[in-house]
Amino acid sequence: MPVQIPRKPPLREGLEPSADFDRALALIEGGEQHVFITGRAGTGKTTLLHLLRDETPRNVAVVAPTGLAAISVGGQTIHSFFRLPPRFVDTREIRALRHVSVMKALDLLIIDEVSMVRADLMDGIDQALRLNRRNDEPFGGVQLALFGDLWQLPPVVREPELKEYFAETYGGPWFFQALVWQECAGRSVDLEKIYRQKDDAGFRTILQHIRDGEPGEETLRALNDRVIPKARLRDPDSHIVLTATNEAAFRENSRRLMALPGKAKVYSAEVSGKFDTAAFPTEPVLTLKVGAKVMFLKNDAEKRWINGSWGVVTALGDEGPTVQLEDGTEHAVRKTAWENLAYQYDRSAKQITREQIGAYKQLPLRLGWAITIHKSQGQTFDRVYIDLGRGAFSHGQTYVALSRCRTLAGLALAQPVRLQDVILDDQVGDYRRVFPPSP
């Protein structure tokens, strides 16, 4: 019998759970099969993940392939949770751990951003769970709930030799091509209700064509009508510039900051305990001036701003700046803490708990004139200026950039989107062989 989850108010204001949410939760809480939750950009995957984690009565752990992704969902990286090496995972080298109480107690493993999980890492998770739980069923008998969009962030395979190995051994690098899926399978739920572009049906159609890798002339023409030189933007400061590379984003932010008059002030992060530099959620050294455009990177406990809010620095103090938000209100911004968490097992309560092992304290801000397309993942903007530079170079990159914007009217392009900028790995749809859609 499925466990009934008591429904709480939605985690994000204005986003109501849909019938797809209910279907996904019922499948997962049934406990009988692995479930892959997918869907286009802006369909509420992260909201559903939080709802599941916070309300399931079972012992659960949340992991993600990168430090940033793990911090954002309040979990651990896959590598730290399973003590796997930060390189190609050879399952023959995996050994049982000394402390296995968390893994033995685990009922449900949630993996976020699973599109970035390579096949070797998925097989490593399987082997680690079998060994540490002393259970030779797939994943040691633990149920998996997988969240992600295969049309957005791909797994990274840089070395030519590894690319050849993945092609010969797995058929490709994607998580659903791991060998463990030859022993088990699951179901998928495609979240269909789009919240981000809910008021622009035409733009939703354009994004669907881009996502499918099949933009016709009409789609490209509708997008390329939005090509506007940056100098001709009516209000350049109202647009966030999305760039293809870190270097381009850094260049734009540095140029705009230097052009402002007045003295700069530097705010440095405070790090305690264990916190990997690769998982820092903000710049450890943030330089600001009065007039600097900034973007907030974390929801405010007092609900004065949310992750993704914009503002302009109006004053600089020793403890932090004063920032004027788009609604005209001004607020003193102070450093806030991000926790690095690890899972522990509470024997008396027979529950898996989360314990803080490190903290990162810094202003929840970044310079807001430009960010990379990769770092814009999960963000929603009203006005976006996309600069692909020499063109897109990875699967899903153009789709991620375009889908950050709420409306077509809020979009502007530095150069036309070409057919070769719409890059799609034809293998992504093969996940349905392992995870057929739920009835």
Legacy VTK file of the C-alpha trace (Angstrom):
# vtk DataFile Version 3.0
C-alpha trace
ASCII
DATASET POLYDATA
POINTS 439 float
0.000 0.000 0.000
1.392 3.453 -0.907
2.193 5.709 2.018
-0.053 8.785 1.983
1.964 11.988 2.139
0.282 14.779 4.102
0.123 17.792 1.784
1.682 21.041 2.964
1.535 24.432 1.235
3.745 24.596 -1.900
7.344 25.526 -1.281
7.416 28.296 -3.849
4.749 30.961 -3.797
2.483 30.748 -6.822
3.414 27.167 -7.723
0.614 24.747 -6.918
1.228 20.989 -7.091
-0.262 19.438 -10.229
-1.799 16.061 -11.043
1.676 15.037 -12.258
3.032 15.805 -8.771
0.445 13.503 -7.233
1.179 10.741 -9.753
4.937 10.973 -9.157
4.581 10.961 -5.367
2.227 7.983 -5.469
4.682 6.013 -7.637
7.643 6.794 -5.394
5.845 6.188 -2.122
4.557 2.895 -3.476
8.155 1.796 -2.952
8.068 -0.920 -5.593
10.064 0.611 -8.458
12.630 3.224 -9.338
11.157 6.484 -10.628
12.658 9.091 -12.967
11.036 12.530 -12.632
11.719 14.628 -15.693
10.158 17.521 -17.577
10.966 20.654 -19.474
12.554 23.711 -17.856
10.252 25.435 -15.386
7.976 22.478 -14.581
8.702 22.367 -10.839
11.111 19.428 -10.546
13.027 21.029 -7.673
9.831 21.933 -5.857
8.655 18.332 -6.102
12.024 17.071 -4.835
11.784 19.263 -1.726
8.187 18.199 -1.163
9.171 14.531 -1.337
12.224 14.875 0.908
10.472 16.916 3.575
7.285 14.903 3.781
8.156 11.255 3.181
8.070 9.195 6.403
10.846 6.935 5.110
14.603 7.161 5.673
15.852 9.246 2.773
19.092 10.795 1.543
19.479 13.401 -1.218
22.627 13.421 -3.339
23.762 15.299 -6.448
26.698 15.038 -8.875
28.224 18.454 -8.052
28.874 20.410 -4.894
26.754 23.372 -6.003
23.799 21.137 -6.832
24.141 19.325 -3.497
24.249 22.553 -1.473
21.185 23.924 -3.293
19.049 20.888 -2.350
20.474 20.437 1.140
22.184 17.135 0.409
25.610 15.614 -0.190
27.575 15.013 -3.329
27.395 11.477 -4.661
31.154 11.126 -4.319
31.268 12.168 -0.656
28.217 10.123 0.362
29.554 6.920 -1.196
33.275 7.738 -0.780
33.872 7.369 -4.520
36.941 8.822 -6.275
36.533 12.074 -8.275
37.423 10.325 -11.533
36.297 7.384 -13.610
34.641 4.879 -11.253
35.921 1.320 -11.577
33.430 -0.833 -9.661
36.156 -3.444 -9.048
37.956 -0.946 -6.801
34.974 -0.161 -4.555
35.315 -1.488 -1.007
32.910 -1.695 1.917
33.052 1.249 4.329
33.716 1.045 8.067
30.621 3.046 8.991
27.628 1.764 7.063
24.686 2.541 9.380
23.298 5.270 7.106
23.355 3.051 4.026
21.867 0.108 5.881
18.987 2.262 7.123
18.342 3.863 3.733
14.911 3.312 2.166
14.950 5.937 -0.573
17.833 7.599 -2.411
17.004 10.847 -4.234
19.446 11.896 -6.943
19.123 15.453 -8.276
20.512 16.650 -11.642
20.736 13.015 -12.702
21.328 14.047 -16.322
24.896 14.891 -15.242
25.479 11.464 -13.664
27.621 9.280 -15.916
27.023 5.585 -16.453
30.159 4.604 -14.503
29.044 6.669 -11.496
25.581 5.091 -11.565
27.158 1.622 -11.556
29.393 2.803 -8.709
26.322 3.777 -6.668
24.847 0.343 -7.334
28.003 -1.483 -6.273
28.525 0.650 -3.148
24.987 -0.003 -1.956
25.231 -3.752 -2.601
28.500 -4.017 -0.693
27.596 -1.821 2.260
24.108 -3.224 2.713
25.284 -6.814 2.080
22.427 -7.185 -0.340
23.046 -8.279 -3.924
19.831 -6.857 -5.299
20.259 -3.854 -7.640
21.181 -0.818 -5.529
21.198 -3.077 -2.486
17.411 -3.061 -2.397
17.192 0.746 -2.083
14.605 2.572 -4.172
15.840 5.442 -6.354
13.970 8.664 -7.178
15.841 10.438 -9.961
15.278 14.096 -10.903
16.535 15.899 -13.982
16.065 16.916 -17.600
18.232 15.052 -20.091
17.677 17.855 -22.602
19.548 20.355 -20.409
22.772 19.376 -18.610
24.740 16.436 -20.088
27.349 14.247 -18.363
30.893 15.487 -18.897
33.338 13.233 -20.747
36.393 15.165 -21.900
39.028 12.515 -22.640
38.835 10.900 -26.120
39.804 7.535 -24.618
36.897 7.708 -22.149
34.457 8.670 -24.893
35.534 5.582 -26.809
35.236 3.428 -23.676
31.716 4.650 -22.910
30.658 4.059 -26.489
31.986 0.490 -26.504
31.027 -0.539 -22.950
27.766 1.289 -22.306
26.685 2.634 -25.672
27.122 6.150 -24.287
27.771 8.084 -21.065
24.188 8.685 -19.863
23.020 7.399 -16.475
20.299 5.194 -18.000
22.982 3.352 -20.011
24.642 1.982 -16.860
24.946 -1.803 -16.699
22.815 -2.028 -13.551
19.700 -1.212 -15.581
20.043 -4.547 -17.352
18.958 -6.090 -14.023
16.177 -3.671 -13.138
14.094 -0.859 -14.539
11.548 1.696 -13.454
8.986 4.224 -14.550
9.184 7.860 -15.594
6.888 10.787 -14.932
7.116 13.743 -17.310
5.971 16.908 -15.545
4.022 18.760 -18.198
2.679 21.906 -16.549
5.082 24.768 -17.250
5.117 27.498 -14.621
7.922 29.686 -15.966
6.378 30.560 -19.376
2.763 30.002 -18.297
1.597 33.314 -19.797
3.287 32.960 -23.207
1.991 29.969 -25.181
3.846 31.008 -28.345
7.181 31.065 -26.533
6.449 27.660 -24.986
6.016 26.263 -28.497
9.291 27.813 -29.661
11.121 26.338 -26.671
9.653 22.907 -27.358
11.008 22.981 -30.918
14.446 24.023 -29.637
14.384 21.308 -26.972
13.497 18.683 -29.579
16.413 19.817 -31.751
14.056 20.508 -34.633
13.636 24.269 -35.000
12.061 25.083 -38.356
12.550 28.304 -40.269
9.553 29.878 -38.547
10.960 29.122 -35.077
14.404 30.497 -35.917
12.872 33.561 -37.545
10.748 34.297 -34.446
13.867 34.088 -32.279
16.144 36.010 -34.596
13.686 38.872 -34.806
14.927 39.457 -31.256
18.539 40.162 -32.352
19.456 43.591 -30.979
22.947 45.115 -30.593
23.643 45.687 -26.909
24.093 49.419 -27.487
20.533 49.649 -28.816
18.830 48.022 -25.836
16.276 50.458 -24.441
17.324 49.670 -20.855
20.546 47.581 -20.794
20.535 47.355 -16.990
17.171 45.594 -17.040
18.635 42.602 -18.922
20.807 39.848 -17.492
23.509 38.872 -19.993
23.897 35.106 -20.394
27.262 34.073 -21.811
28.667 30.786 -23.056
31.890 31.004 -21.037
33.065 32.076 -17.564
35.623 34.370 -19.165
32.950 36.307 -21.070
30.779 36.742 -17.963
33.758 37.866 -15.866
34.792 40.337 -18.574
31.330 41.903 -18.776
30.912 42.211 -14.998
34.421 43.631 -14.530
33.921 46.170 -17.310
30.625 47.392 -15.901
31.964 47.580 -12.338
35.078 49.525 -13.361
32.968 52.010 -15.313
31.140 53.051 -12.142
32.532 56.062 -10.252
33.489 55.947 -6.601
35.426 53.605 -4.344
35.036 49.853 -4.322
34.553 47.807 -1.170
35.553 44.165 -0.789
33.560 41.590 1.184
35.239 38.266 1.949
33.611 34.958 2.794
34.071 33.137 6.097
34.510 29.370 5.851
34.325 26.963 8.763
34.558 23.193 9.004
34.528 21.197 5.772
33.435 23.045 2.653
34.881 22.192 -0.759
35.961 25.262 -2.747
34.231 23.802 -5.825
30.935 23.989 -3.909
31.197 27.669 -2.916
27.756 29.104 -3.759
29.093 32.654 -4.240
32.350 34.390 -5.037
34.575 34.133 -1.931
35.754 37.690 -2.595
33.005 40.058 -3.754
33.883 43.576 -4.899
31.044 46.110 -4.977
30.501 49.793 -5.756
27.522 52.057 -5.337
25.485 51.602 -8.509
26.506 47.965 -9.027
23.777 45.691 -10.309
23.489 42.571 -8.161
21.526 39.348 -8.139
20.435 37.570 -4.960
21.477 33.937 -4.625
19.342 32.800 -1.711
15.816 33.245 -0.406
15.561 35.680 2.504
14.183 34.271 5.753
12.129 37.481 6.149
10.861 37.154 2.535
12.267 40.530 1.459
13.815 38.910 -1.611
14.094 35.504 -3.246
16.795 33.619 -5.087
17.012 35.412 -8.446
15.822 38.851 -7.258
17.610 41.873 -8.714
18.782 45.081 -7.158
21.207 47.998 -7.281
23.703 48.834 -4.546
22.890 52.231 -3.004
25.333 52.273 -0.081
28.341 50.334 1.215
28.758 49.511 4.893
31.293 47.518 6.864
28.821 44.683 7.450
27.324 44.728 3.968
25.691 46.904 1.317
22.262 48.488 1.080
20.437 47.271 -2.008
17.411 48.774 -3.722
15.142 46.104 -5.179
13.126 46.414 -8.373
10.026 47.332 -6.355
11.851 50.408 -5.002
12.359 49.128 -1.447
15.811 49.333 0.119
17.290 46.733 2.441
20.531 46.271 4.339
22.026 42.980 3.163
24.176 40.989 5.563
26.163 37.792 5.243
24.204 34.564 5.366
25.318 30.968 5.839
25.147 27.970 3.558
25.475 24.610 5.276
27.534 21.650 4.154
25.590 18.645 5.385
26.403 14.992 5.915
24.033 12.151 6.713
24.157 10.381 10.069
22.139 7.557 11.592
20.277 8.141 14.851
20.124 4.655 16.391
17.660 5.562 19.126
15.150 7.075 16.691
16.091 4.637 13.905
16.214 7.565 11.505
18.691 9.080 9.085
19.465 12.680 10.045
21.466 15.521 8.516
24.377 17.060 10.406
26.223 20.266 9.548
29.916 19.590 8.969
30.835 22.937 7.488
29.515 26.394 6.712
30.159 29.114 4.170
29.162 32.651 5.160
29.022 35.419 2.593
26.709 38.071 1.182
23.983 36.279 -0.823
24.899 38.354 -3.872
26.786 38.236 -7.131
27.429 40.935 -9.693
24.311 40.868 -11.824
25.188 42.193 -15.234
26.246 38.789 -16.606
26.410 35.101 -15.685
27.177 31.952 -17.648
24.406 29.884 -19.172
25.540 26.959 -17.020
25.215 28.966 -13.781
21.820 30.274 -14.843
20.447 26.740 -14.518
17.263 26.792 -12.447
16.925 30.596 -12.598
13.997 32.568 -14.004
14.409 36.057 -15.485
12.056 38.675 -16.906
14.612 40.099 -19.364
17.522 38.166 -20.822
20.260 39.140 -23.286
21.892 35.997 -24.693
25.425 36.218 -26.056
26.575 32.856 -27.420
29.885 34.338 -28.589
31.232 32.023 -31.264
28.212 29.795 -30.907
26.851 27.016 -28.700
29.224 24.114 -28.103
27.351 21.594 -25.971
24.134 19.603 -25.869
21.178 21.601 -24.535
23.109 24.853 -24.090
20.889 26.997 -26.313
17.728 25.506 -24.827
18.869 26.249 -21.269
19.713 29.855 -22.199
16.423 30.584 -23.965
14.270 28.851 -21.360
15.524 31.076 -18.527
13.252 33.878 -19.788
9.550 34.130 -18.943
8.437 35.611 -22.260
9.607 36.060 -25.835
9.138 39.815 -25.417
11.690 39.817 -22.599
14.323 38.096 -24.749
17.109 39.779 -26.737
19.938 38.124 -28.686
23.436 39.345 -29.475
23.589 37.243 -32.641
21.179 35.015 -34.573
20.510 31.483 -33.366
21.737 29.142 -36.095
20.637 25.589 -36.714
24.097 24.389 -35.596
23.572 26.144 -32.229
20.721 23.756 -31.441
22.766 20.751 -30.316
20.941 17.579 -29.319
22.326 14.152 -28.426
19.947 11.752 -30.180
20.423 9.185 -27.389
18.542 11.151 -24.729
15.145 9.733 -25.683
16.431 6.196 -25.091
15.790 6.595 -21.361
12.222 5.450 -22.077
13.509 1.918 -22.675
14.571 1.746 -19.017
11.954 4.143 -17.644
8.768 3.798 -19.715
6.158 6.470 -18.920
3.892 5.682 -16.006
0.326 4.784 -16.975
LINES 1 440
439 0 1 2 3 4 5 6 7 8 9 10 11 12 13 14 15 16 17 18 19 20 21 22 23 24 25 26 27 28 29 30 31 32 33 34 35 36 37 38 39 40 41 42 43 44 45 46 47 48 49 50 51 52 53 54 55 56 57 58 59 60 61 62 63 64 65 66 67 68 69 70 71 72 73 74 75 76 77 78 79 80 81 82 83 84 85 86 87 88 89 90 91 92 93 94 95 96 97 98 99 100 101 102 103 104 105 106 107 108 109 110 111 112 113 114 115 116 117 118 119 120 121 122 123 124 125 126 127 128 129 130 131 132 133 134 135 136 137 138 139 140 141 142 143 144 145 146 147 148 149 150 151 152 153 154 155 156 157 158 159 160 161 162 163 164 165 166 167 168 169 170 171 172 173 174 175 176 177 178 179 180 181 182 183 184 185 186 187 188 189 190 191 192 193 194 195 196 197 198 199 200 201 202 203 204 205 206 207 208 209 210 211 212 213 214 215 216 217 218 219 220 221 222 223 224 225 226 227 228 229 230 231 232 233 234 235 236 237 238 239 240 241 242 243 244 245 246 247 248 249 250 251 252 253 254 255 256 257 258 259 260 261 262 263 264 265 266 267 268 269 270 271 272 273 274 275 276 277 278 279 280 281 282 283 284 285 286 287 288 289 290 291 292 293 294 295 296 297 298 299 300 301 302 303 304 305 306 307 308 309 310 311 312 313 314 315 316 317 318 319 320 321 322 323 324 325 326 327 328 329 330 331 332 333 334 335 336 337 338 339 340 341 342 343 344 345 346 347 348 349 350 351 352 353 354 355 356 357 358 359 360 361 362 363 364 365 366 367 368 369 370 371 372 373 374 375 376 377 378 379 380 381 382 383 384 385 386 387 388 389 390 391 392 393 394 395 396 397 398 399 400 401 402 403 404 405 406 407 408 409 410 411 412 413 414 415 416 417 418 419 420 421 422 423 424 425 426 427 428 429 430 431 432 433 434 435 436 437 438
